[in-house]
Every structure is written in structure tokens, then in C-alpha cells.
């Protein structure tokens, strides 16, 4: 059984028929690249090697008269079953809600209200810039329903993060005040120590 989502995405690409590596890379980037990003060809070939090893994909060589042989990959019945099982089962979050945003909010509030305000303002600008870029990208990808859906999801996630950040100052001000008081007390204690 595969455990990584990119492995399953490659299997899904192969449901459309046999392909070589660069075709798979191009189709992946066309289908979900605007949201996911590029796919490194070296990583793709590692994935394909593993899928061959696991029996989900076969590999064959096609001779070309004026170029090196082309390697074609084809889904096996086991690969078809694997991608069907994966694609029709619910996705369950396994990593929790770990996000550096929360660590930064923790750090900024520990430094006090001024640091918290500075971080919130900077993060707000970043999210507004992301939203503008995603909205422009969304207007250029109206013809592909999957890409449109992925971009809508990215816009929704960014709006939710923006809303969270905009409410952070009010919710974390008591924590930031304690952090500033503790930091101020520590600095006074250090200045009273003999040299």
C-alpha cells in the first residue's frame, strides 16, 4: 500500500493511459500545479521506481531512431485498485494543526503587545497579497474545474488565516501584556546584578 499522496497522484495520472516521465510531470503541473507547485522530475522518477517495485506500475522501453529509448509507465490492476481505494476513501488529518503561524503568534505575544502588533500587521499584508495573487490566478484558470476548485480552496484557507490573524491581537493582548511584564522584570533583574 502507498502512503504518500504524490504516489497516489501519479497513479491517478496513469489511469489516463501509459505515459513517460515528462508527460506525467506536465500533466501533473497542468492539473494541480497552480495550487501545488512544480513537480521535480528527479523526485517523480523516484516515485515511479517505487511504484514499479511495489507492483502498481510496469515499465517498458520504446526505441526511438534519433533519440535515447523512451521509458513508458503503465498502471497494473493492483495499481488501479490502489488508486481507487485511495481516491474513494475519506481524507483524515494525521498531523494535527501544526502551523508555523501559531508558533509565531506564541513568540510575538511572549515579546509583548508591540511585537504582536508588528507581526499581525506584517502577516495581514502577506495574506492580502496572497489573496490578490490567488484571485488573479483564479481568473486565468476558469476553464479547468479541478484547478478552479483548488484555487478556491487556497483562497478560502487564506481568508480563514487572515480572519484568525486579524482577531489575534484582541485575543492575545492579555498574554502579550504578561509577556512584556515578564521580559521587563527580567531586564530589571539583570541590571541590578553586580558586574
N, C-alpha and C positions, 0 to 999 in steps of 0.2 A: 504494500500500500504506500502511495506517495504521501508525504506530509507537508510539502511546501506548495504554496499557491501558484508560483510560477511554473512548477512542473505540471500542474493541472491545466494552467492556461495554455501551455504548449500542447498538451493532449487535446484540448478543445480546438486549437488551431488545426490540428491534424485530422479532426473529424471532417474537414472540408476536402480531404484528399492528400495524397503524398506531396511532400514539399522538400526543398533543400533549405539549409540553414538561413541563408539571406532572405529567401521568400518568407520564412516564418518570422524573422526579425521585422521585415517590412510590414507584414500583416498585423503583427502584434502592435507595432507603433502606430499604425493607421487606426486600428480598432480602439485601443485604450491609451495610446501614447500621450495625448494631450493631458490626461489626468495622471497617469502612472509615471511617465517619463520614458526615456530610451531604454533599450534592452542591449546590454553589452554582448557582442557576438561571441566572445570567448566564454562568457557565462552560459549563453544559450547552448553552445556545443557541449559544455559540461553537463547541462541538464539532459540534452539528447543522449549523451553517453550513458547516463544513469538510467534513463527510460529504456534504452536498449538492454542494458544489464538486467533491469527488473522485469523484462519481458513485455513491456507495454508498447514498445515501438520496435520495428525492424528497420534495418539499414541495408541499402543496396547501392551499388556503383553503376553509373551510366557513363559510358565512354563518350567523349566529345573529341572530334577530329582536331580542332585547333586550340584546345584548352585542356587543363587537367580534368580528370574524371570528376563528375558531379556525384555527390552523395545524396541520395534521396531517403527520406524517412517516411514510414507508413505506420499507422495505428494498427495494433493487433486486436483480436477480440478481447483479450484481457485489458488492454488499454482503453477500448471502447467502454467496457464495463466499469473500469476505474473512473473514467471521466463522467460517466452517467451517475455513478454513486455520489461522487463529489458534487457535481452540479445540481443535483436534486435534493441534497441534504442541507439543513439549516446551518448557517454560519454562527458559531459560538465564540465570543470574545474569550481568549485564553490568557492574554497578557495583562488583564486589568485595564485600568485607565491611566497608565503611566504616560506622562506627557511632560516634557521639559517646562512647559508653560507653568505648571503648578510648582515646580522647583524654583523657578524664577520669582513667582509670586511669594513663595516662602522666603526666599533670600531677600527680596526687596522689602518685604514687610518687617523682616528682622532688622534691617538697617534703619527703619523709621519711615515716617509719612512722606518725607521729601523724596527718598529713594523709590518708595512705592508709587508716588505720583509720576515720577520720571519714567519708571518702567511702564506704567499703564499708558502714558501718553505715547511713548515710543512704539509699544505693541499695537495700540489703536491705529497709529499711522500705517504700520506694516499691514494690518488686516484690511484697512481701507484700500491700500494699494493693491493687495492681492485680489480683493473683490473687484476692483476696476479691471485688472488684467483678466480675471476669470470671466467677467461679463463680456469683455471684448472677444475673448476666445469662444465663448458660448455663441455669440452672434455669427461667428465664422463656421461653426460646426452644426448647422441646423439640419443638414441632410442625413446625418448618421444618428439614428436613435440611441445607440449604445453610448457613443461619445457624448451626445447631449445629456443623457442620463448621468453619466459620470461627472460631467461639468456641473450639472445641477446639484449633485451630491457635494462636490467640492465647495460650491457657493453656499449651500446650506450649512456645512461644517464650519466654514469661515465665519458666516453670520452668527452661528451659535457661539463660537470662540470670542467674537467681537462683543457679543452681549455679555458674556461671562467677564471679560476684561473690563468692560465699562461699569459693571457692578462691583468690581473687586475693591475699588478704593473705599466705598462706603462699608462694605462687609469686613474689610481687613484693617480699617483705621484703628480699632482698639488693639489689635495685635501689633500694628506698626508703632503705636504710642508706647506700648510696653517695651518693644524692641529698642526704640530710641532712648527710653529712660534707662534701660539696662546698659546700653552702649555708653550713655553719658556717665552713668555711675562707674563703669569700668575705667573710663578715661580719667575721671577724677581720682580714683583709687591709684592708678598708675602714677599720676602727677604728684601724689602725696608721698610715695615711696622714696626713701633716701637713695641718692645716686651712688 
